[in-house]
Amino acid sequence: MTTGIPGRESRPSAAVPSTATAPRPAADGRRTTKHFLMCRPEHFTVEYAINPWMDPAAGADREKAIRQWEELRSAYEGLGHRVSLIEPVEGLPDMVFAANGALVVEGRVYGARFKHAERAAEGPAYLEWFVRNGFDRVHEPAFTNEGEGDFLTLDHVILAGTGFRTDLAAHSEAQEFLGRPVVTLRLVDPRFYHLDTALFPLNGHNVAYFPGAFSPGSQEVLRRLFPHALIADEDDAVVLGLNAVSDGTHVVVNAEATGLRRTLEREGFEVVPVDMSELRKAGGGPKCCTLEIRG
């Protein structure tokens, strides 16, 4: 494994898209078949509170969570995507949220280092899976980060969240290891404590997001980088509608995000709604349960 390489704060690239008025590009038809890593919620429960969604007193129905997870997995496989599985570990009820376990770009695995002690053992468990499965460029991080929860990859840039879970220094560390430009975005609303709760890539060059989750400066960065982005409202954001997964043509999204679903359909995307209501009791949606393996 490589060692952490601290660096300077990343800034947006000077080569940003033009903000000239033009029709917003819809689904471009360039569907990408993806490879996902998932973890069956065999041990799912809500027994502690480390985000605003979690209430141990409200309880959780593990069997219902498993059914919803299985429907999500079936949706991916029905779309032709490949799904690999990591063995769940007893005592790690949030391990189902595989997106937090790592960031994988061109076969390079940047590992997770969780902020909260309750999830700390998940990072080594996910890194071990990658090592066992033949990934030889694996980086054990020096700085706190929660994988694809706060790192979202497009064709030429990685968007990186900070403010609640991921240290700013991890953005530089990831950039040095992965060799991709990393753009920092500051989250300011605790309901959207990970970047993947407030933004998702529609394809390799455009995104959908909820502006209210971001600082004013980060909103301006997003407007400059993505002048044709889809803008979600708060009603869809608070049911974690933006915790979605797109292959460029199909978007797997929380069924309750009805406004966002209509917008996506108008833009030419095929929407695949899924019910994630039980897993949302711990702050999770489709993307939380899905770690993309690139390369």
Summary of the structure (lengths in Angstrom):
residues: 295
radius of gyration: 17.6
end to end distance: 18.1
largest distance: 52.9
contacts: 1029
relative contact order: 0.20
helix: 31%
strand: 20%
